[in-house]
Amino acid sequence: MTKKNKLVIKGGIIATLGEENKILRKHALIIDTQRGIIEGIVPEEKIEEAIQKIIDVTDTAEVQVINAAGKVVMPGFINAHMHFYSSFACGLTKAKSSKNFMEVLENLWWRLDKKLALDDCYYSTALALIAAIKKGTTTIIDHHASPFAVRGSLLKVAEAVQALGLRASLCYELSDRDGAEIASAGIEENLEFIKWVIASNRNDLKALFGMHASFTIEAKTMRRAVERVRALSSQSSHLSQSAAPVGFHIHCAEDLADQEITIKKYSQRVVERLYQEQVLGRHTICAHAVHLNERERELLAETDTVVIHNPQSNMNNAVGVADILKMSEKGVCVGLGTDAMTVNMLEELRSAIWVQRLHNRHPNVAFVEAASLLIKNNPRIASRYWGTIGELVAGAFADIILMDYYPPTELNADNFLGHLVFGLAESTVDTTIVNGKILMQNKQLVGIDEERIAARSLELSRKLWERF
């Protein structure tokens, strides 16, 4: 006999999100936990009938029911630009004071990443993933760097992702800043991990080809990487029929220095160079995009390249404010990331709204546009790699969160964004489900030994700080 495992969530307020967000009361979600997808949404008066159909004379079924009374049931959040490896920087006081972005890189991040060992890659990832579960972030697109522990680093990160149960896209940060040998290792690490992901045909892990930024990648290195990726993309259909073309994940004009160095070396602006070298495209992510001109925004739109806005990081590093309104007007698909400042996407969303209003000196702009980065565009972006995600609809991945919330005022589809930004953002995530698996319930992690992971992370981070 076939054994079916189902999860039913009832009693809460369901916010489906998607292109046409629906607010459903007295409805229940039915989840197929074996396939990790949403089977359907039914009125609660029909839920017993639906459960009975699951448990029939030919099947032995296990049906778990979650009572979501007092909670909003919605898709898990997506973080479209993250750095897991930065977890061990929390509390670090050894970095020299920096007066600009280039010094921040040289004094902190490029010193830290050189000291990372493979175990550090695993545990820094695990720390970030535990925090993500607690904040309802279920899918993360990461960008990794460990230049003196390149080979095998992405498999270590992937191991942590699999152990903690989230969904992630990974890449390694190709750069010439540490020499030709490490750059070559970066190319091979990206390619081998991409091949492994395609061959394993997993639905939790995806891969991009990572690049640091235009100003740290020499012409011959970028061209070699693009040629290898192009060859791999043409072969990927033989490895997996479902494999999408391989895209890139690169920092783009985050600081004005990226533009200045690129113009000096290549007589082109950053996006123009990436366009000429065939880096741009539907499956490519350009993070930050703070210092762009009109032509660069047109090229991003023309190539359907994704841009990820990281407002808190940009404010923290004092590099400027990405003009998401101009990019959106051009038709650029702009998503929201945290650049490792947090894993709390509602915190990042609020920051995006406030900084856009300050930047435009207008208290009534960018509310819908900024909110759309998180609840509309991030799912659109993730769906380019995974399929339907970020929406509660039959056939979508069952990545779901339950947030404590008794609406203090009327809650409907028309004013949901107001409740999201000014109500739910101050609420607590109660339950986190990824791929149909419960990772946290009643605010308690399920099957995750946080104390052990934290203790090992403390031990490793102390050693890393001694090497810093």
N, C-alpha and C positions, 0 to 999 in steps of 0.2 A: 504494500500500500504506500502511496505517496504521502509524505508529511509536509503540510503547509504551515508556515509560521506567519501570523498576521499581527499587526499592531493597530489598535483602534484608539483614536484620540477624540474625545467628545466632551461637551460641556463648556468649551471656551468660545471666544470670539475668533473666528478664522479670518485672517487677512491674506488673500491669495497672492497679492501683488501681481506682477506680470503687466502686460500692456494695458489691460483693463482690470484694475484692482477691484476685487469684490470683498465686501465685509459681510460675512455669513454668521448668523446666530442660529442656534439649534440645528447645527450640522455636525457631522463627524467625518474625520479623515480615516481612510482605511489604507494601511501600508503593507506592502508585500516585503517582509524583511529578508527573504531569501534573495530576491532580485534587487532589493534596495531602492524600490520605486514606489511612488504613490499610485495606489490602485484606483482610488476614486474618492469623491466627496458626496455623502448622502445625507438627506434630512434625518435628524435623530429619531423621528418616529419610525423610520425604516431601518434603523441600525440593527435591531434584533433579527429582522428578516435577513439582512445582509450577512450577519454573523452565522445564522443558521445555514445559509447557502454555503458558507465556508466549511462548516462542519456537516458533512453529509455522510452517507453510509459507506462511501468508498474511500474516504480520507480520514486519517488521524490528524487532527489539527490542534495547534496551540495558538490561542488568541489571547493577547494581552491587551487590557483596556486601561488607558490613562484618563483620569478625570481632570480636565483642564479648566474647571470652574475658577473664575477669578483671574484668568490668564488670557493673553492674546496669543494665538497660534499663527505663526508666520514662517516664511522661508528663513533659513540661516543666512547670515551676512557673508559677503565675499570681500576679501582684501586683495586688491589687484596689484599691489607692489609692496613687498616685504623683504626684510633681511633677517632671517632667523639667527644668523651668527652673531648679531649684535647683542644678544641676551647677556653675555658676560661683561658688557660694558657698564651695566647697572651698578652704580656706586663707585666706579673706578675714579680715583683722584690723581693718578700719575700723569695724565696727559697735560702737556703744556697749554697755557692760555693761548687762544687763537683769535686773531683780529679779522680774518676773512675765511671764506669757504675753503680755499686751497690749503690754508693752514689747518683747518679742521680735519681735512683728509690726511695731511702729512703727520699731524701731531696725535691724532686719535685713531681713525679708522684704518689707515694703512700701516700703522704700528700694530694694532690689535689683530688684523687679519693675518699678518705674518706669523703670529705666535700660535695660531690655532692648530691643534692636532685633531686627528680623526675622531677621537672620543669627545672632544670639545664640540665638534660639528653635530654629533648625535644629541648631546645633552643640552646645548644651547637651543636646538630645535625643539626638543621635548618641553623645555620650559615655556617657550612661546606658544606651543600647541595647547598646553594645559591652560594657560591664560586665555587663549582663544576660545576654548570650550566654555569657560566660565562667562565669557562675554558674548557668546552666541555667534562667533565667527566660525564658519564651517568649511570654507574654501579659501585657500591662500595661494597666491602666485608669488613665489619666492625668487630671490636673486642672491646667489651664494658666492663667497670668496674665502679661500684659505690657501694662499699662494705657495706655502711650504708644506702643504698637505693637500695637494690637488687631486691626485689619483685616488679614486675610491670615495671621495668626499660626498658626491651626490648620492651614492648608494647608502652612505651613513645617514644622510639627511632623510632619504626615502625610508630607511629602516625605522626611524623615529616616527615618521608620518604614518606608516603602517601600524606600528605598535600603539599609537595613540588613537588611530581610527579616523583622522580627518581626511580631507581631500586637498591635494596640492599639486601645483605645477612647479617644477624645479629647473634651474639652469646654473651653469658656472660662469663666473664673471671673467671673460677673456680680457686681458690687458697686456701691454708691453712694458708696464712700469717696473716689473721685476725681472726683465730680461727675456731673451728669445726662448730659452729652454722652458721657462715656466709658461710663456705664451703658448708654445707648442703643446705642453701638457694640458693647458686649458681647452684648446681645440679638441684634443682627443677625449678629454673627460666629458665635454658636452656631447660629442658624437656617440661615444659608447653608451652613455646614459640614454640618449634619445633612442638608439637602437634597442636597448633593453626594454624601455617603456613600450615601444611599438610592438616588439616581439611578445611581450607578456600580455599585451592587450588588456591592461587593467583599467577599471573605471574610477579608481581613487587617485592614481598618479598620472600626470602628463609631463611633457618636457618641452622646453624652448631652448634655443641656443643663446647663451648669455654673453653680453659684451658690457664692459664697464662704461665707457663714454668715448666719444669721438677723439677727444684730446689725448687719450692714453693708448689709442690703438693706431699703429702705423699702417700705411697704405698696403704694404705687402701682407701684413697679418690679416687685415680686414678682408682683403681679396681672397686670400687662401681660405679663410673661414667661410665666406660666401660660396666659393666654388665647392667646398666640401659639403656644405648644407644643400646646395642645389643638386649635387649628385645623390645625396642621401634621399632627398625628397622624391627624386625620380625613381628611386628603388623601393621606397617605402610601401608602395602598393603591393609589392611582392611579399613584404613582411606581414602586412595586415591590410585587409580591404577597408577597414574603418579609419586608417591612419590619415590624419589631416596633413597638409603641407607643413613643413617645419618652419616656424617663425623665429624671430629674434626678440630678445628682451634687453633693452639698452637704456642707460641714462641719457637724456637728451636736453641739452641747453639748460641744465639745472642752475648753473651759475654763468655769469657773463664770461668768465674765463674760458669756458668750453667754446663759446663763439669766437673769442679773440684768438685763441691758439689755433683753432681750426681754420680761420680765415688767413692767419699768418702762414700756416704750413701748406694749406691746400687751395688757397684763394677761393674758398667756398664757405658758405654758412653751414652749420651742422646738418640741418635737414636736407639741404641741397646735396651735401656729400653722401648722406645715407641713401638718398634717392638715386644718385649716380651709381653707387656701389650695390644697388639692388637689395638693400637691407629692409626697406619699407614694404608694407603689404598687409593684407587682412589679418594675418596671424602674428604680426609683429607688434610689440608693446614698446612705446617710447615713454619712459617715466619722466615726469616733471614738466618739461616743455615750457619753462618760465620765460626764456628770452628768445622769442620768435618774432619774425616779421610777417607781413601779409602773405608773401610768396611761400614761406615755409608752411603756414597754415593751409594754404591751397594744396601744397604737395601732400600733406598728411591726409587731407580730405580726398584728394584724387586717388590715392593709393589705398584708402580705407584702413589706414594705420591707426591703431589704438593709442591714445594718450592717457596717462594716469596722473591725476592731480594728487599732490601730497602736501596739503596746506600746513599742517603743524611742523613738518620737517623744514619746509621752505621758510617759515617764520623763525624757527629755531636757529637755522643757519644763516638767516638774514640775506637770502639770495634774491628775494623778490616774490611776486605773486603771479601765478599763471593766469592768463586771461581766459577763463573757461567760457565766458559769454561770447567772445569773438570766435573762439574755436568752434563752439556749438553752432553759431550762426553760419560758419563755413561748412558745416556738416561733418566735423570731426567727431568721432565717437570718443568721448572723454569719460573715464571711470575714476574711481576713488581708491587710493591706497594710503598706507600709513608710513612707509619707509622706515618701519620698525619703531616709530615713536610710541605706538600703542598697538593693541590688537582690538581695541574697542571702536568699532566702526561708527557707532552713534556719536561718540566723542569727536571723531574725525569729521563726521558730517556737520556737526554744529560749528566746528572750526572753519569748515569750508564756507558756510553761509556768512559767518561774521567777517572773515577776511575779505570776501568778495564785496561786501557792503562797504567796508572801510576803504578798500582799493578803489571802488567806484564812487566813493563819497556820496552814497545814496542809501537810505535806510529801507528802501522798498524794492531792491533788486536781488536776483540770484536765488531766491528761496526755492522755487520749483526747479530751477536749473541745477542747483547744487544738490538738492535731494534726489534728483533724477540720476546723478552720478552713481549713487549707491543702490537705489532700489530698481532702477531700470537699466542703466548702462552696464553696471558690473555684471548682472545676469546675462546681458547680451554678449559681453566679452567672454565670460566663462563658458557660455554655450558654444562659442566658436571652437572650443577645445573638447568639451565634454558632451554636449547635447543639452537637452532642456534642464535648466538648473535655475534656482532663484525664484521659482514660482510654484504655488501649490495647485497642481493640475494633474489629472491622470496621465501617467507615463513619465512624469518628471522625476528626477532623483529625489529620494526622501531625505532631504537635508532640512530639518525643521527645528525651530526653537519655540519654547513656551516662555512668555514673559509675564511676570506678575503685573496685573493692571486691572483696576476697576476704573473705567472711564469716569472722570469727574464731570464731564459734559458730554453732549451728544457726540457719538463716534460713528461716522459713515464714510463712504468712499470719497466724498467730496472734501472732507476735512481731515483725512487720515494723516496727511503730511504734518499738519499742526500737532496732532497727537504724538506722532513719531518723534518730532524734534523737541517738543516742550513737555511731553508726558512720558512716553516710553523710554526716552533717552535717560530719564532719571529713575527708571525702574530696574528690576533685577531679573536676570535670566534664571529661570527655574529648571528647565530641561533642555538638553541639546541632543539632537539625533542626527547622525550622519550616515547616509547610505542605508537607512532603515535600522541602524544600530544605536541604542541608547548609550551615550557617553557620559551624560550627567542627568540625574533625576532628583527632584526635591533638593536641588543645589548640592548634591553629593556626587562626586565622580564615581563612575561605575567601572570596575576592573582596572583602575589606574592607581598605582601606588605613588601618590604625589610626594609623600614624605621621603621615600627612597630616592626618587629622582632629584628632589631638592638637595638631599644630603650629598649625593654623588656630584651634583653640579657645583655645590659649595666647595668640595674638595678639588675639583678640576679648575674652577675659576681662581682659587687661591694660587695654584701652581702657575696658571696663565698670567696672573698679575705679577708674580715674581719674575716671569720672563719678559714682561712688558718693558 
